[in-house]
Amino acid sequence: MQVTAAVVQEKSAPFVIERLELTDPRPDEVLVRIVASGMCQTDLHGRDSYYNTPFPAVFGHEGAGVVEAIGSQVTRVEVGDHVIISFPWCGTCPNCRRHMPADCQSSLDLKFSGARPDGSTLLNKGGTPIYSAFFQQSSFATFAIANELFVVKTRKDAPLEILGPLACSGQTGAGAVFNTMRPRQGEALAIFGVGAVGLSGLMAAKIAGCDPIIAVDVHEKRLSLAQELGATHTINHTGRKSVVEEIRKITGGGVRFSLEASALPDILRESVECLMPAGTSVLVGSARAGTEVSLEMPFLQLGRKVHGVMQGESNPIEFIPTLVDYVMDGRMPLERLITFYPLADINKAADDSSNGRTIKPVLRMPS
């Protein structure tokens, strides 16, 4: 079938809107009409060849839409269901067998190879393959195909156009708090970088009863929003001599948890140095391969930990519906993070995101 999609022809090239041919779903696959797709920094890293995805390629991995067709073996969703397409996992590696899909040992290939596991592509133009299946979906398009394992059914009274970010940024930030940290009421948390991931973690921390909740960023507008969403303290990192000392002063010695969402080595070090003994820093920021950080070993020996997290360490089938319920009851006002763009304005969305003008771009698909 013919679809409209945003194609990147080569490394760091602009997105170009093109008409492409989408293959038919296989017996275990679902065809989804994409209503809207969030744009994540990972999509822009893919465009810029952080992950060696071949070109030309279609990116997008926060798709939300309506099931249009299902394969003969699909049992979890039906035509007409509202769905969010989440991250892929193999289902057979040791971590998947331990119900740890976010830590799938094949996840990098499944996310970034540009093809299904068997090497086939989902899209083509005049018979020439277009690398797709980014996160096994490529949702910067009017339609997408995904294996039923990665498709999460959601309640129909929830507005689909704001739900796509729960597939990655929302799930990552909130999952880092709910699934990894599991804070107790009144425990202190600092968030370094209050973009879409950091703010999702902040909203989860408020739901969990963390106190204080300290937001650190360089954008005053984001810090103001963080305060509106539940931060008890905000710190503008620009020009501060010691953010760590300020956090220790606020907390009387350090935080139980920190969430590092900037992917900057110096900031990760700060997120560790602000911990109390036995505290944990959770790294969710996406850095380029080879990025390194130095830490003082004696400081870590008092039980301090650095915990790397992918996709919020969640089981999406169970976790995403819970997040949707939080959105619908007003405890996770995801819409406060979102700026909508038509698919035709995808390059503006990418530029606004990179320059901090937009926290979470969401692309609405043409009808």
C-alpha positions as CSV (number, residue, x, y, z in Angstrom):
1,M,0.0,0.0,0.0
2,Q,1.0,3.6,-0.6
3,V,2.0,5.6,2.5
4,T,3.5,9.1,3.2
5,A,6.7,9.1,5.2
6,A,9.6,11.3,6.2
7,V,12.8,9.9,4.6
8,V,16.4,10.7,5.4
9,Q,18.6,10.1,2.3
10,E,22.0,10.2,4.0
11,K,23.8,11.0,7.3
12,S,22.5,14.3,8.8
13,A,20.4,15.1,5.7
14,P,17.0,16.8,6.2
15,F,13.8,14.8,6.4
16,V,12.0,14.7,3.0
17,I,8.3,13.8,2.7
18,E,7.9,11.1,0.1
19,R,5.3,8.6,-1.1
20,L,6.5,5.0,-0.5
21,E,5.2,1.5,-0.7
22,L,4.6,-0.4,2.5
23,T,4.6,-4.2,2.5
24,D,1.7,-6.3,3.8
25,P,1.7,-7.5,7.4
26,R,2.9,-11.0,8.1
27,P,0.8,-13.5,10.1
28,D,2.3,-12.2,13.4
29,E,2.2,-8.5,12.5
30,V,-0.2,-5.6,12.8
31,L,-0.8,-2.7,10.4
32,V,-1.3,0.5,12.3
33,R,-2.7,3.8,10.9
34,I,-0.5,6.3,12.7
35,V,-2.4,9.2,14.2
36,A,0.7,10.9,15.7
37,S,4.3,10.0,16.6
38,G,6.5,11.6,19.2
39,M,10.0,12.7,18.1
40,C,12.7,11.6,20.4
41,Q,16.4,12.5,20.5
42,T,17.1,9.0,19.5
43,D,15.4,9.6,16.1
44,L,17.8,12.6,15.6
45,H,20.7,10.5,16.6
46,G,19.6,7.9,14.1
47,R,19.4,10.6,11.4
48,D,23.0,11.6,12.4
49,S,24.2,8.0,12.2
50,Y,25.0,7.4,15.9
51,Y,23.7,3.8,15.4
52,N,24.9,3.0,11.9
53,T,21.4,2.6,10.6
54,P,21.7,2.4,6.8
55,F,20.3,5.1,4.5
56,P,17.9,6.0,3.0
57,A,15.9,5.5,6.2
58,V,12.6,6.3,7.9
59,F,12.8,6.9,11.6
60,G,10.2,7.3,14.4
61,H,9.6,5.0,17.4
62,E,6.8,6.6,19.4
63,G,3.9,5.8,17.2
64,A,0.3,5.8,18.4
65,G,-2.7,4.9,16.2
66,V,-5.5,2.6,15.2
67,V,-5.2,-1.0,14.1
68,E,-6.2,-1.3,10.4
69,A,-5.3,-5.0,9.7
70,I,-3.9,-8.0,11.6
71,G,-2.1,-11.1,10.5
72,S,-3.7,-14.5,10.8
73,Q,-1.8,-15.4,14.0
74,V,-2.5,-12.2,15.9
75,T,-4.6,-12.6,19.0
76,R,-3.7,-9.7,21.3
77,V,-5.4,-6.9,19.3
78,E,-8.2,-6.5,16.8
79,V,-9.0,-4.1,13.9
80,G,-10.2,-0.8,15.4
81,D,-8.2,-1.1,18.6
82,H,-6.2,2.0,19.7
83,V,-2.6,1.1,20.3
84,I,0.9,2.5,21.2
85,I,3.9,0.8,19.5
86,S,6.6,0.2,22.0
87,F,10.2,-1.0,21.8
88,P,11.2,-4.4,20.4
89,W,12.8,-7.4,22.1
90,C,13.6,-10.9,20.8
91,G,11.7,-13.0,23.4
92,T,14.4,-15.8,23.4
93,C,17.6,-14.4,25.0
94,P,18.4,-15.0,28.7
95,N,17.1,-11.6,29.7
96,C,13.9,-11.9,27.7
97,R,13.3,-15.3,29.3
98,R,13.7,-13.6,32.7
99,H,11.0,-11.2,31.7
100,M,13.5,-8.3,31.2
101,P,12.5,-7.2,27.7
102,A,14.1,-3.7,28.1
103,D,17.5,-5.5,28.5
104,C,17.1,-7.8,25.5
105,Q,20.5,-8.9,24.2
106,S,19.4,-8.3,20.6
107,S,17.8,-4.9,21.2
108,L,20.4,-2.9,19.4
109,D,20.0,-4.9,16.2
110,L,16.3,-4.9,16.5
111,K,16.1,-1.1,17.0
112,F,18.8,0.1,14.6
113,S,19.4,-2.3,11.8
114,G,16.8,-0.8,9.6
115,A,15.2,-4.1,8.9
116,R,13.1,-7.0,10.4
117,P,15.1,-9.7,12.2
118,D,15.3,-11.7,8.9
119,G,16.8,-8.7,7.1
120,S,13.7,-7.7,5.1
121,T,12.6,-4.0,4.9
122,L,9.1,-2.7,5.3
123,L,9.3,0.1,2.9
124,N,10.4,0.6,-0.7
125,K,10.3,3.2,-3.4
126,G,9.9,1.9,-7.0
127,G,11.3,-1.5,-5.8
128,T,14.4,0.1,-4.1
129,P,14.5,-0.7,-0.4
130,I,14.0,2.1,2.1
131,Y,15.6,1.1,5.5
132,S,12.7,1.0,8.0
133,A,11.7,-1.1,11.0
134,F,13.4,1.5,13.2
135,F,12.6,0.2,16.6
136,Q,10.6,-2.3,14.5
137,Q,8.1,0.4,13.5
138,S,9.4,3.5,11.7
139,S,6.4,5.6,12.7
140,F,7.3,8.9,10.9
141,A,4.8,7.7,8.4
142,T,1.0,7.5,7.9
143,F,1.0,3.7,8.4
144,A,3.4,1.4,10.2
145,I,3.8,-2.4,10.6
146,A,4.9,-4.0,13.9
147,N,5.0,-7.4,15.4
148,E,2.1,-7.9,17.8
149,L,4.5,-8.4,20.7
150,F,5.4,-4.7,20.5
151,V,1.9,-3.3,20.2
152,V,0.2,-2.1,23.4
153,K,-3.6,-1.8,23.4
154,T,-4.9,1.3,25.2
155,R,-8.2,2.6,26.3
156,K,-10.2,4.3,23.6
157,D,-11.2,7.4,25.7
158,A,-7.5,8.4,25.9
159,P,-6.4,11.0,23.2
160,L,-4.2,9.0,20.9
161,E,-2.3,12.1,19.6
162,I,-0.6,12.7,23.0
163,L,0.1,9.0,23.9
164,G,2.9,8.2,21.5
165,P,5.7,9.6,23.8
166,L,4.8,6.9,26.4
167,A,6.4,4.4,24.1
168,C,9.9,5.7,24.8
169,S,10.6,9.0,26.6
170,G,7.6,8.8,29.0
171,Q,8.2,5.1,29.7
172,T,11.9,5.6,30.2
173,G,11.7,8.5,32.7
174,A,8.7,7.2,34.6
175,G,10.0,3.6,34.5
176,A,13.4,4.7,35.9
177,V,11.5,5.9,39.0
178,F,8.7,3.4,39.4
179,N,10.6,0.3,38.2
180,T,14.2,0.9,39.0
181,M,14.4,3.3,42.0
182,R,11.1,2.4,43.6
183,P,11.4,5.3,46.1
184,R,9.7,5.4,49.5
185,Q,7.5,8.3,50.5
186,G,9.7,11.3,51.4
187,E,12.9,10.2,49.8
188,A,15.0,12.9,48.0
189,L,15.5,12.8,44.2
190,A,17.5,15.1,41.9
191,I,16.9,15.2,38.1
192,F,19.6,16.4,35.8
193,G,18.1,17.5,32.6
194,V,14.3,18.2,32.5
195,G,13.5,17.4,28.9
196,A,10.8,14.9,28.0
197,V,12.5,12.0,29.8
198,G,13.5,14.0,32.9
199,L,10.0,15.6,33.3
200,S,8.4,12.2,32.9
201,G,10.6,11.0,35.8
202,L,9.7,14.1,37.8
203,M,6.0,13.5,37.4
204,A,6.5,9.9,38.5
205,A,8.5,11.1,41.5
206,K,5.7,13.3,42.5
207,I,3.2,10.4,42.2
208,A,5.6,8.3,44.3
209,G,5.8,11.0,47.0
210,C,9.4,11.9,46.7
211,D,10.5,15.0,48.7
212,P,12.4,17.0,47.9
213,I,12.4,16.8,44.1
214,I,15.2,18.9,42.7
215,A,15.3,19.8,39.0
216,V,18.6,20.8,37.3
217,D,18.8,22.3,33.8
218,V,20.1,25.2,31.8
219,H,16.8,26.3,30.4
220,E,14.8,28.6,32.7
221,K,11.6,27.8,30.9
222,R,12.0,24.1,31.5
223,L,12.8,24.7,35.1
224,S,9.6,26.8,35.5
225,L,7.6,23.9,34.0
226,A,9.4,21.5,36.3
227,Q,8.3,23.5,39.3
228,E,4.7,23.5,38.0
229,L,4.8,19.7,37.6
230,G,6.1,19.0,41.1
231,A,9.7,20.1,41.6
232,T,10.2,21.5,45.1
233,H,13.5,23.1,44.1
234,T,15.1,24.1,40.8
235,I,18.7,24.9,40.0
236,N,19.8,26.6,36.8
237,H,23.2,25.0,36.0
238,T,24.4,27.9,34.0
239,G,27.2,29.8,35.9
240,R,26.8,27.7,39.1
241,K,30.0,27.0,40.9
242,S,28.8,23.9,42.6
243,V,25.4,22.3,41.9
244,V,26.5,19.3,44.0
245,E,27.0,21.5,47.1
246,E,23.7,23.2,46.5
247,I,21.9,19.9,46.4
248,R,23.7,18.7,49.6
249,K,22.6,21.9,51.3
250,I,19.0,21.4,50.3
251,T,18.9,17.8,51.4
252,G,21.2,17.9,54.4
253,G,23.7,15.6,52.9
254,G,22.6,14.3,49.6
255,V,19.8,12.6,47.7
256,R,18.7,9.0,47.8
257,F,18.3,9.0,44.1
258,S,19.4,10.9,41.0
259,L,18.2,10.7,37.4
260,E,20.8,11.6,34.8
261,A,19.1,12.5,31.5
262,S,21.6,14.8,29.8
263,A,24.1,12.1,28.6
264,L,27.0,14.5,29.5
265,P,29.9,13.0,31.4
266,D,30.4,15.9,33.7
267,I,26.7,15.9,34.6
268,L,26.7,12.2,35.2
269,R,29.6,12.7,37.7
270,E,27.6,15.4,39.5
271,S,24.6,13.1,39.6
272,V,26.8,10.6,41.5
273,E,28.5,13.1,43.7
274,C,25.2,14.5,45.0
275,L,24.2,11.0,46.4
276,M,24.0,10.2,50.1
277,P,25.7,6.9,51.2
278,A,23.8,4.0,49.6
279,G,22.2,6.3,47.1
280,T,21.7,5.4,43.4
281,S,22.2,7.4,40.3
282,V,20.2,6.1,37.3
283,L,21.6,6.9,33.9
284,V,19.0,7.2,31.1
285,G,20.7,9.8,28.9
286,S,21.7,8.5,25.5
287,A,25.4,9.1,24.7
288,R,27.4,8.2,21.7
289,A,29.4,5.0,21.9
290,G,32.8,5.6,23.4
291,T,31.7,8.4,25.8
292,E,33.4,7.9,29.1
293,V,33.2,9.3,32.6
294,S,35.6,9.2,35.6
295,L,34.4,8.6,39.2
296,E,36.2,8.6,42.5
297,M,36.3,5.0,43.6
298,P,36.4,5.6,47.5
299,F,33.3,7.7,47.1
300,L,31.4,4.8,45.6
301,Q,32.4,2.4,48.3
302,L,29.8,3.7,50.8
303,G,27.2,1.8,48.9
304,R,26.6,4.3,46.1
305,K,25.6,2.9,42.8
306,V,25.3,3.9,39.1
307,H,22.5,2.0,37.4
308,G,22.2,2.2,33.6
309,V,18.6,1.9,32.4
310,M,17.0,1.4,29.0
311,Q,13.2,1.9,28.4
312,G,12.5,2.3,32.0
313,E,13.2,-1.4,32.7
314,S,9.5,-1.9,31.9
315,N,7.2,-4.6,30.6
316,P,5.3,-2.3,28.2
317,I,2.1,-4.5,28.0
318,E,1.6,-3.9,31.7
319,F,3.3,-0.6,32.3
320,I,2.1,1.6,29.5
321,P,-1.6,1.2,30.4
322,T,-0.8,2.2,33.9
323,L,0.9,5.4,32.6
324,V,-2.2,6.1,30.4
325,D,-4.4,5.9,33.5
326,Y,-2.1,8.4,35.2
327,V,-2.5,10.7,32.2
328,M,-6.3,10.4,32.2
329,D,-6.6,11.1,35.9
330,G,-4.4,14.2,35.6
331,R,-1.5,12.9,37.7
332,M,0.8,12.7,34.6
333,P,-0.1,15.8,32.5
334,L,1.8,14.7,29.4
335,E,0.2,17.3,27.3
336,R,2.2,20.0,29.2
337,L,5.4,18.7,27.5
338,I,4.0,18.5,23.9
339,T,4.1,20.8,20.9
340,F,2.3,19.5,17.8
341,Y,3.7,19.8,14.3
342,P,2.2,18.5,11.0
343,L,4.4,15.8,9.4
344,A,5.3,18.3,6.7
345,D,7.1,20.5,9.3
346,I,9.2,17.7,10.7
347,N,12.5,19.6,10.1
348,K,11.2,22.5,12.1
349,A,10.2,20.0,14.9
350,A,13.7,18.6,14.8
351,D,15.4,22.0,14.9
352,D,13.1,23.2,17.7
353,S,13.9,20.1,19.7
354,S,17.6,20.4,19.3
355,N,17.6,24.0,20.3
356,G,15.5,23.6,23.4
357,R,12.5,25.5,22.0
358,T,10.3,22.4,22.3
359,I,10.4,19.7,25.0
360,K,8.5,17.0,23.2
361,P,7.6,17.4,19.5
362,V,4.7,15.3,18.3
363,L,4.0,14.9,14.6
364,R,0.5,14.7,13.5
365,M,0.0,12.5,10.4
366,P,-2.0,13.8,7.4
367,S,-5.3,12.1,6.8
